[in-house]
Amino acid sequence: NPANQSVPLGGTATFTVTASGSGLSYRWQKNGVNLNSGGNVSGATTNTLTITNVTLTDRGNYRAVITNECGSINTNTATLAVSSSGRV
């Protein structure tokens, strides 16, 4: 399961999940909505999601949906907290 992250404004958040099995695919979600790589988000379809130059709008709940031929499973949700004051 991904771990909660607390980062300062402009920092970098990284969420990682580990799964075993064959034919695994990953899809990261923020607040239940699928993410796409682009802008400050990378790795939306890998086991590691990275958000660079974090803004206040990046705050939220993140999880991965892991899928293979047997079905899908959602990880627990991890919270991204962002501090605008430089302190988290």
N, C-alpha and C positions, 0 to 999 in steps of 0.2 A: 504494500500500500504506500502511496506517496505520503510524505511528511509535510506538516504545516510549515509555512515559510513566513518570516517577518523580515522585510527588506526596506531600506530607505528609498525615498523617491529617487529615481534614476539608477537604482541598483539592478541586480540580476537575480531572478528567481529560477530555480531548477527543480523540477519534479521528476522523480524516477520511479519506475515500477519494475519488478522482476517477476517473470513468469516462466514456467517450463512447459514444453509441449511442442508439437510440430505444427507448422503452418500458422503461426500466431500473427495476428494483425492487431494494431493498436489505433485507438482514436481517442484523443483527449477532448474533454468537455469542460466548459466553464459555466457554472450555474445550470447544468443540464443541456447546454447547447454545444454542438460540435464546433471545435476550433479548426482553423486552417492556418498553415504556415504562411507567413508574410508579415510585413511590418516589423514589429518587435517580437513576434512569435515564431519559433522554429521547433521542429520535431513533433508537430501535431499528430503525425501518424507513426511515431516511433515510441520506444519505451522511455524516452527522456524528452520532456517538454522544457524548453528554455524561453524565458521572457526577459528580454534585455531592455534597458532604459525604462524601467517600470514607472508607470504613471498611476495616479489615484484610480483611474477607470479600470486598471488591471486587478483591483481588489476583488475577491470573490472566492467561490468554492470550485476546486478543480478535481477531476477524477479521470481515470482512464477506463475505456471499455476495451476489453481484450477478447478477441474472437478467434476461433479456429473451426474446424469442421464439426466439432461437437457442440458448438453454440457460443454464447457470449456471457461474460461476467463483468460486472462493474467493480472497480476498486472502491475502497472507502474514500470519502471526500477529504481533501486537504484544503485548508484555508490559506489564502495569500493575504497577509496584512501589509499595508504600505504606510509608511510614516512620511508626512510632508515636512516635518520639523528636523529631519536628520536622525531622530531617535525613534526606535520602534517600540 
